[in-house]
Amino acid sequence: MKQRFTAATIEEAKAMAVQEFGAEESLITFEIVEEPKKGIFGKIKGEAVVDSSYEPPTKKDIAVDYMRRVLEKIGVEDLIIEAEDTEEGINVELKGDGLEELLGKRGDLLDSLQYLSSLVCNKLDRGYFRITIDCNGFRQRRKETLERLAEKLAANVKRTGRTSALEPMNPYERRIIHAKISEIEGVTSKSIGEEPYRKVIISSTEKRPYRSGGKGRNGGRRNDRRSKPLKPHYDITTSFEKDYKKPKPEDEMNLGSGLYGKIEF
């Protein structure tokens, strides 16, 4: 964006540019085309003509600048912010001394910075700009940990037939669990509850083996259970909820084995 301003003095021409662009003077590039000249007896002749150039910040610029200011405020030194463009926004990699403190428990503080950066830059217009922030490869390590957890719980669910519940997670981490479970035959997953207690439960899609009739300890015959399957036990109360004393009971569970694509995050 380039525009020419004419005023009695160069300072006044610059002030006109600041007002027109709605930006700080330090962000505007000025080129003096013509300066007023002093005539006889000190009388000013002519006017100041200044070409002013200004490039409005993009959502990427706004987000990166916000991250930098926040991290510098909390004392991160030698900060490097690498932002890679994507179809929907940017992927950001943070590098620097003291960033370990930013991770928090399971990356909670990192998630907060990501959320706030999105809010700040998306005020520019209505189009949504997606930001993903990683720090020293934390997201990938966390993803691998969650995938191993999903595999372990799935194996236990298949072996016992009992539904298993994970700790409450954010939508990003729940998607990782759902994606991994969708690759494993014999189990399904869904999200239940309300934020911040929303969590994933994993249940079996296979029928449990029935016990055949036979003599019990007292000589009588055991009940023949071929007509109906054993009722699985649903343990969906997590330690997170016990520790934080969830104020209301969990949502009712629908154990239908719907497709992964129908899962609500």
C-alpha positions in Angstrom: 0.0 0.0 0.0 1.6 3.3 -1.2 0.2 6.8 -1.0 1.5 10.3 -1.4 0.8 13.0 1.2 1.2 16.7 0.8 1.4 19.1 3.8 3.1 22.3 5.0 5.9 20.3 6.6 7.4 16.9 6.4 6.3 16.1 10.0 2.7 17.0 9.1 2.8 14.8 6.0 4.0 11.9 8.0 1.3 12.4 10.6 -1.3 12.3 7.8 0.1 8.9 6.7 0.0 7.6 10.3 -3.7 8.6 10.6 -4.6 7.3 7.1 -2.9 3.9 7.6 -3.9 3.5 11.3 -0.4 2.2 12.0 2.6 3.3 14.1 5.1 5.6 12.3 7.9 3.1 12.8 6.0 0.6 10.6 5.6 3.0 7.7 8.3 3.6 5.0 8.7 7.3 4.0 10.3 8.7 0.9 10.6 12.5 0.8 9.8 13.7 -2.7 9.9 17.4 -2.1 10.7 19.6 0.9 9.4 23.1 1.5 12.0 25.8 0.7 12.8 29.1 2.5 12.5 32.2 0.4 13.4 35.8 1.1 13.0 36.9 4.6 12.5 33.3 5.8 9.2 32.8 4.1 8.4 29.2 3.3 7.7 28.4 -0.3 6.1 25.2 -1.6 4.9 22.2 0.4 6.3 19.0 1.7 5.5 16.0 -0.5 6.1 12.5 1.0 5.5 9.1 -0.5 4.4 6.6 2.3 4.4 2.8 2.0 2.7 0.5 4.5 2.1 -3.3 4.4 -0.7 -4.3 6.8 0.4 -7.2 9.0 -1.0 -10.6 8.1 -2.6 -13.0 10.5 0.7 -14.9 10.5 2.6 -11.7 11.4 0.1 -10.9 14.2 0.3 -14.4 15.7 4.1 -14.7 15.6 4.5 -11.2 17.1 2.1 -12.1 19.9 4.0 -15.3 20.7 7.3 -13.5 20.7 6.1 -10.8 23.1 4.5 -13.3 25.5 7.5 -15.6 25.6 10.0 -12.7 26.1 7.8 -11.5 28.9 8.1 -14.9 30.7 11.9 -14.9 30.3 12.6 -17.2 27.3 16.0 -16.4 26.0 17.5 -16.9 22.5 14.0 -17.4 21.2 13.5 -18.8 17.6 10.1 -19.0 16.1 9.8 -20.9 12.9 6.4 -20.6 11.2 5.5 -22.9 8.2 2.5 -22.0 6.1 -0.2 -24.6 5.7 -3.5 -24.6 3.7 -5.5 -23.5 6.8 -2.9 -21.4 8.7 0.6 -22.1 10.1 2.6 -24.7 12.0 4.9 -23.1 14.5 8.0 -24.6 16.1 9.4 -22.8 19.1 13.0 -23.1 20.1 14.9 -21.5 22.9 16.3 -21.7 26.5 13.7 -22.1 29.2 10.9 -23.5 26.9 10.6 -26.6 29.0 8.6 -24.6 31.6 6.2 -23.7 28.8 5.1 -27.3 28.2 3.3 -27.8 31.5 1.5 -31.0 32.4 0.8 -32.7 29.1 1.5 -29.5 27.2 -1.3 -27.5 28.9 0.6 -24.2 28.8 1.6 -24.8 25.2 -2.1 -25.4 24.3 -3.0 -22.1 26.1 -0.5 -20.1 24.0 -1.8 -21.7 20.9 -5.4 -20.9 21.8 -4.6 -17.2 22.7 -2.5 -16.7 19.5 -5.5 -17.9 17.5 -7.9 -15.5 19.2 -5.6 -12.5 18.7 -4.9 -13.0 15.0 -8.4 -14.1 14.0 -9.8 -10.7 15.1 -8.4 -9.4 11.8 -11.3 -10.8 9.7 -13.9 -13.6 9.7 -11.8 -16.2 8.0 -10.5 -18.8 10.4 -6.7 -19.1 10.6 -5.5 -22.3 12.3 -2.4 -22.3 14.4 -0.5 -25.3 15.7 2.4 -24.7 18.1 5.0 -27.3 18.9 8.1 -27.0 21.2 11.2 -29.0 20.7 9.3 -31.8 19.1 6.9 -32.2 22.1 3.7 -32.8 20.0 5.2 -35.7 18.1 6.5 -37.3 21.4 3.1 -36.8 23.0 1.3 -38.3 19.9 3.5 -41.4 20.1 2.8 -41.8 23.8 -1.0 -41.5 23.3 -0.9 -44.0 20.4 0.9 -46.6 22.6 -1.6 -46.0 25.3 -4.5 -46.5 22.9 -3.0 -49.8 21.7 -2.5 -51.0 25.3 -6.0 -50.2 26.4 -7.5 -51.6 23.3 -5.8 -54.9 23.9 -7.1 -55.0 27.5 -10.6 -54.2 26.3 -10.5 -57.0 23.8 -9.2 -59.4 26.4 -11.6 -58.6 29.2 -14.6 -57.2 27.3 -14.7 -54.3 29.8 -15.0 -50.7 28.6 -12.1 -48.5 29.5 -12.0 -44.7 30.0 -9.1 -42.4 29.5 -8.3 -39.2 31.4 -10.1 -36.1 30.1 -8.2 -34.7 27.1 -8.3 -31.8 24.8 -9.8 -32.2 21.3 -6.4 -32.6 19.6 -5.4 -35.5 21.9 -8.8 -37.2 21.6 -8.5 -37.2 17.9 -5.2 -39.1 18.2 -6.8 -41.7 20.3 -9.8 -42.1 18.0 -7.6 -42.3 15.0 -5.5 -45.1 16.5 -8.5 -47.0 17.8 -10.1 -46.9 14.3 -7.2 -48.9 13.0 -7.7 -51.8 15.5 -10.3 -54.4 14.9 -12.7 -55.5 17.7 -12.8 -52.1 19.5 -14.5 -48.8 19.0 -14.2 -45.4 20.7 -16.3 -42.3 21.4 -16.1 -39.1 23.4 -18.4 -38.4 26.3 -18.9 -35.6 28.8 -18.4 -31.9 28.7 -15.3 -29.8 28.7 -13.0 -29.8 30.6 -14.0 -33.4 31.6 -14.7 -34.7 28.1 -12.9 -38.0 27.6 -12.6 -41.0 25.4 -14.0 -44.4 26.2 -13.0 -47.6 24.4 -15.3 -50.5 24.2 -15.3 -53.9 22.5 -17.4 -54.7 19.4 -16.9 -58.4 19.8 -19.3 -60.7 21.6 -17.9 -62.2 24.7 -17.7 -66.0 24.8 -20.6 -67.7 26.6 -20.2 -70.2 29.4 -21.6 -73.6 28.7 -23.8 -75.4 31.2 -22.3 -77.8 33.6 -22.3 -79.0 37.2 -21.6 -76.4 39.9 -19.9 -77.1 43.2 -23.0 -78.2 44.9 -23.8 -80.7 42.2 -26.4 -78.5 40.5 -26.1 -77.3 37.0 -24.8 -73.9 36.2 -27.2 -71.5 34.5 -27.0 -71.9 30.7 -25.9 -68.4 29.5 -26.1 -69.2 25.8 -29.3 -67.2 25.5 -27.7 -63.9 26.5 -24.2 -62.5 26.7 -22.5 -61.5 29.9 -23.0 -57.9 30.8 -19.7 -56.0 30.5 -18.6 -53.8 33.4 -18.2 -50.1 32.6 -15.6 -48.4 34.6 -15.7 -44.8 33.3 -14.7 -42.8 36.4 -11.1 -41.5 36.0 -8.7 -40.5 38.6 -8.9 -36.9 37.2 -12.5 -36.7 38.1 -11.9 -38.2 41.5 -9.2 -35.7 42.2 -11.1 -32.7 41.0 -14.5 -33.9 42.3 -16.6 -33.6 39.2 -19.8 -31.7 40.1 -22.2 -33.8 38.1 -22.4 -37.4 36.9 -21.2 -38.4 33.4 -23.4 -38.3 30.4 -25.4 -41.5 29.6 -23.4 -43.8 27.4 -24.5 -45.1 24.0 -22.5 -48.3 23.3 -23.4 -48.4 19.6 -20.3 -49.3 17.6 -20.6 -46.3 15.3 -18.0 -45.5 12.7 -15.0 -43.4 13.6 -16.2 -40.7 11.2 -19.3 -40.2 13.3 -17.4 -39.5 16.5 -18.2 -36.1 18.0 -15.1 -34.3 19.3 
